[in-house]
Amino acid sequence: MEDDAGLELDALVAEKVMGWQMVCDDCGDGVDSTGTPNECPKFSSDIAAAWEVVEKLKPTHRQVVIDRHRGEDLQEEQWGVAFVTNTGVSIFRERAPTAPLAICKAALKAVSK
């Protein structure tokens, strides 16, 4: 899985989590499955776009937990995100330097179960 925020991760989230068929080129412009020009949302770096990912998973995940804490060296701030399935059986967790990135990484785990 991609570790860094960016176009490649955003396109993966658009396809795997959001269910979109997008063709993104190097500058972020592309077309959706209907041929409509668009720009791949910056899910992994924009909190508003990342929140769309959270909303998309709400029907199948009863809870999302987002927390912020310091790393083991107490210098690096990390964000933790966990999606809990409606059955409560599965929890998908990830940590990253930013909340949008952690949301995207956890969401990809949740949909690839």
MIDOSE-1310 file (N, C-alpha, C; in nm, 2 decimals, decimal comma, always signed):
residues 113
medd	+0,09/-0,12/+0,00/+0,00/+0,00/+0,00/+0,09/+0,12/+0,00; +0,04/+0,22/-0,07/+0,12/+0,35/-0,08/+0,12/+0,41/+0,06; +0,24/+0,46/+0,10/+0,26/+0,52/+0,23/+0,25/+0,67/+0,23; +0,26/+0,73/+0,11/+0,26/+0,88/+0,11/+0,14/+0,93/+0,04
agle	+0,09/+1,05/+0,09/-0,02/+1,12/+0,02/+0,02/+1,15/-0,12; -0,08/+1,15/-0,21/-0,05/+1,19/-0,34/-0,15/+1,13/-0,44; -0,13/+1,17/-0,57/-0,22/+1,13/-0,67/-0,24/+0,98/-0,69; -0,14/+0,90/-0,67/-0,16/+0,76/-0,69/-0,25/+0,70/-0,58
ldal	-0,23/+0,74/-0,45/-0,31/+0,70/-0,34/-0,45/+0,75/-0,36; -0,46/+0,88/-0,40/-0,60/+0,94/-0,42/-0,68/+0,86/-0,53; -0,61/+0,82/-0,63/-0,68/+0,74/-0,74/-0,72/+0,60/-0,69; -0,64/+0,54/-0,61/-0,67/+0,41/-0,55/-0,79/+0,42/-0,46
vaek	-0,79/+0,53/-0,37/-0,91/+0,55/-0,29/-1,03/+0,57/-0,37; -1,02/+0,65/-0,47/-1,14/+0,68/-0,56/-1,19/+0,55/-0,62; -1,11/+0,46/-0,66/-1,15/+0,34/-0,72/-1,20/+0,24/-0,61; -1,12/+0,21/-0,52/-1,14/+0,10/-0,42/-1,24/+0,13/-0,31
vmgw	-1,24/+0,25/-0,26/-1,33/+0,29/-0,15/-1,46/+0,36/-0,21; -1,44/+0,46/-0,29/-1,55/+0,54/-0,34/-1,63/+0,46/-0,45; -1,56/+0,37/-0,52/-1,63/+0,29/-0,63/-1,63/+0,37/-0,76; -1,55/+0,47/-0,77/-1,54/+0,54/-0,90/-1,45/+0,48/-0,99
qmvc	-1,48/+0,50/-1,12/-1,39/+0,46/-1,23/-1,33/+0,58/-1,28; -1,20/+0,61/-1,25/-1,14/+0,73/-1,29/-1,01/+0,70/-1,36; -0,98/+0,78/-1,46/-0,85/+0,77/-1,53/-0,78/+0,90/-1,50; -0,68/+0,90/-1,41/-0,61/+1,02/-1,37/-0,47/+1,02/-1,44
ddcg	-0,44/+1,13/-1,50/-0,30/+1,14/-1,56/-0,21/+1,21/-1,46; -0,09/+1,24/-1,50/+0,01/+1,29/-1,40/-0,02/+1,42/-1,34; -0,11/+1,51/-1,40/-0,14/+1,63/-1,33/-0,27/+1,63/-1,25; -0,33/+1,51/-1,24/-0,45/+1,50/-1,16/-0,58/+1,52/-1,23
dgvd	-0,57/+1,56/-1,36/-0,69/+1,57/-1,44/-0,72/+1,44/-1,50; -0,85/+1,41/-1,52/-0,88/+1,28/-1,59/-1,03/+1,29/-1,63; -1,08/+1,17/-1,65/-1,22/+1,16/-1,69/-1,28/+1,05/-1,60; -1,41/+1,06/-1,57/-1,47/+0,95/-1,50/-1,53/+0,85/-1,59
stgt	-1,60/+0,76/-1,54/-1,65/+0,65/-1,63/-1,75/+0,69/-1,73; -1,81/+0,81/-1,72/-1,90/+0,87/-1,81/-1,84/+0,96/-1,92; -1,70/+0,97/-1,90/-1,63/+1,06/-1,99/-1,63/+1,20/-1,95; -1,68/+1,24/-1,84/-1,68/+1,37/-1,79/-1,55/+1,41/-1,73
pnec	-1,49/+1,52/-1,78/-1,36/+1,57/-1,73/-1,37/+1,60/-1,58; -1,27/+1,56/-1,50/-1,27/+1,59/-1,36/-1,13/+1,59/-1,31; -1,12/+1,63/-1,18/-0,99/+1,62/-1,11/-1,01/+1,52/-1,00; -0,91/+1,44/-0,99/-0,91/+1,34/-0,88/-0,90/+1,41/-0,74
pkfs	-1,00/+1,39/-0,66/-1,00/+1,46/-0,53/-0,87/+1,42/-0,45; -0,83/+1,51/-0,37/-0,71/+1,49/-0,29/-0,74/+1,43/-0,15; -0,80/+1,31/-0,16/-0,84/+1,24/-0,04/-0,73/+1,23/+0,07; -0,61/+1,21/+0,02/-0,50/+1,18/+0,12/-0,43/+1,30/+0,18
sdia	-0,48/+1,42/+0,13/-0,42/+1,54/+0,19/-0,52/+1,65/+0,22; -0,64/+1,64/+0,19/-0,74/+1,74/+0,21/-0,85/+1,68/+0,31; -0,86/+1,73/+0,43/-0,95/+1,67/+0,53/-1,10/+1,67/+0,48; -1,14/+1,77/+0,41/-1,28/+1,77/+0,36/-1,30/+1,65/+0,26
aawe	-1,21/+1,62/+0,17/-1,22/+1,51/+0,08/-1,20/+1,38/+0,16; -1,12/+1,37/+0,26/-1,10/+1,25/+0,34/-1,23/+1,22/+0,41; -1,30/+1,33/+0,46/-1,42/+1,30/+0,53/-1,53/+1,24/+0,44; -1,52/+1,26/+0,31/-1,61/+1,20/+0,22/-1,59/+1,04/+0,22
vvek	-1,47/+1,00/+0,24/-1,43/+0,86/+0,26/-1,50/+0,80/+0,38; -1,49/+0,88/+0,49/-1,55/+0,83/+0,62/-1,70/+0,82/+0,60; -1,76/+0,92/+0,53/-1,91/+0,91/+0,51/-1,94/+0,79/+0,42; -1,86/+0,76/+0,32/-1,89/+0,65/+0,23/-1,89/+0,51/+0,31
lkpt	-1,81/+0,50/+0,41/-1,80/+0,38/+0,49/-1,90/+0,36/+0,60; -1,97/+0,47/+0,63/-2,06/+0,47/+0,74/-2,17/+0,35/+0,73; -2,22/+0,32/+0,61/-2,32/+0,22/+0,61/-2,27/+0,08/+0,65; -2,14/+0,05/+0,63/-2,09/-0,08/+0,67/-2,00/-0,08/+0,79
hrqv	-1,97/+0,04/+0,84/-1,89/+0,05/+0,96/-1,96/+0,14/+1,06; -1,98/+0,08/+1,18/-2,06/+0,15/+1,28/-1,99/+0,26/+1,35; -1,86/+0,26/+1,34/-1,78/+0,35/+1,42/-1,65/+0,38/+1,35; -1,61/+0,51/+1,36/-1,47/+0,55/+1,32/-1,41/+0,62/+1,43
vidr	-1,29/+0,58/+1,47/-1,22/+0,64/+1,58/-1,10/+0,71/+1,52; -1,09/+0,84/+1,55/-0,98/+0,92/+1,50/-0,91/+0,98/+1,62; -0,78/+0,96/+1,64/-0,71/+1,02/+1,75/-0,57/+1,07/+1,71; -0,52/+1,15/+1,79/-0,39/+1,21/+1,76/-0,30/+1,19/+1,88
hrge	-0,18/+1,15/+1,86/-0,08/+1,12/+1,97/+0,06/+1,14/+1,92; +0,15/+1,15/+2,02/+0,29/+1,16/+1,99/+0,35/+1,02/+1,97; +0,45/+1,01/+1,88/+0,52/+0,89/+1,85/+0,60/+0,85/+1,97; +0,67/+0,74/+1,96/+0,75/+0,68/+2,07/+0,86/+0,78/+2,11
dlqe	+0,91/+0,86/+2,02/+1,02/+0,95/+2,05/+0,97/+1,08/+2,10; +0,83/+1,09/+2,11/+0,76/+1,21/+2,16/+0,78/+1,34/+2,08; +0,84/+1,32/+1,96/+0,86/+1,43/+1,87/+0,76/+1,43/+1,75; +0,74/+1,31/+1,70/+0,66/+1,30/+1,58/+0,51/+1,28/+1,61
eqwg	+0,43/+1,37/+1,57/+0,29/+1,36/+1,59/+0,23/+1,26/+1,49; +0,14/+1,17/+1,53/+0,08/+1,07/+1,45/-0,07/+1,08/+1,47; -0,14/+1,04/+1,36/-0,29/+1,03/+1,37/-0,32/+0,88/+1,35; -0,41/+0,84/+1,44/-0,46/+0,70/+1,43/-0,61/+0,70/+1,38
vafv	-0,64/+0,61/+1,30/-0,78/+0,59/+1,25/-0,82/+0,45/+1,26; -0,94/+0,42/+1,31/-0,99/+0,28/+1,31/-1,13/+0,28/+1,26; -1,16/+0,19/+1,17/-1,30/+0,17/+1,12/-1,34/+0,04/+1,19; -1,46/+0,04/+1,25/-1,52/-0,08/+1,32/-1,64/-0,13/+1,24
tntg	-1,64/-0,25/+1,20/-1,75/-0,30/+1,12/-1,88/-0,30/+1,20; -2,00/-0,31/+1,13/-2,12/-0,31/+1,20/-2,14/-0,43/+1,29; -2,07/-0,54/+1,25/-2,08/-0,66/+1,34/-1,99/-0,65/+1,46; -1,89/-0,56/+1,45/-1,80/-0,54/+1,56/-1,69/-0,64/+1,56
vsif	-1,69/-0,73/+1,46/-1,59/-0,84/+1,45/-1,46/-0,79/+1,40; -1,46/-0,69/+1,30/-1,33/-0,65/+1,24/-1,31/-0,50/+1,27; -1,18/-0,47/+1,30/-1,14/-0,33/+1,32/-1,02/-0,31/+1,23; -1,02/-0,21/+1,15/-0,92/-0,18/+1,05/-0,85/-0,05/+1,10
rera	-0,72/-0,06/+1,14/-0,65/+0,05/+1,20/-0,53/+0,09/+1,11; -0,50/+0,22/+1,11/-0,38/+0,27/+1,05/-0,33/+0,40/+1,12; -0,20/+0,42/+1,11/-0,14/+0,55/+1,16/-0,07/+0,62/+1,05; -0,07/+0,75/+1,06/+0,00/+0,83/+0,96/+0,03/+0,97/+1,02
ptap	+0,12/+1,05/+0,95/+0,15/+1,18/+1,00/+0,03/+1,28/+0,99; -0,06/+1,25/+0,91/-0,18/+1,34/+0,89/-0,31/+1,26/+0,90; -0,42/+1,33/+0,94/-0,55/+1,26/+0,95/-0,60/+1,22/+0,82; -0,59/+1,30/+0,71/-0,64/+1,25/+0,58/-0,57/+1,12/+0,53
laic	-0,44/+1,12/+0,55/-0,36/+1,01/+0,51/-0,39/+0,88/+0,59; -0,41/+0,90/+0,72/-0,45/+0,78/+0,81/-0,59/+0,73/+0,77; -0,68/+0,82/+0,74/-0,82/+0,79/+0,70/-0,81/+0,70/+0,57; -0,73/+0,75/+0,47/-0,72/+0,68/+0,35/-0,66/+0,54/+0,36
kaal	-0,56/+0,53/+0,44/-0,49/+0,40/+0,46/-0,58/+0,30/+0,53; -0,65/+0,35/+0,64/-0,74/+0,26/+0,71/-0,86/+0,22/+0,62; -0,91/+0,31/+0,54/-1,03/+0,28/+0,45/-0,99/+0,18/+0,35; -0,87/+0,19/+0,30/-0,83/+0,09/+0,20/-0,82/-0,05/+0,26
kavs	-0,77/-0,06/+0,39/-0,77/-0,18/+0,46/-0,91/-0,24/+0,48; -1,00/-0,15/+0,51/-1,14/-0,18/+0,54/-1,21/-0,24/+0,42; -1,18/-0,19/+0,30/-1,25/-0,24/+0,18/-1,18/-0,36/+0,12; -1,06/-0,39/+0,16/-0,99/-0,50/+0,11/-1,00/-0,62/+0,19
k	-1,08/-0,62/+0,29/-1,09/-0,73/+0,39/-1,11/-0,86/+0,33
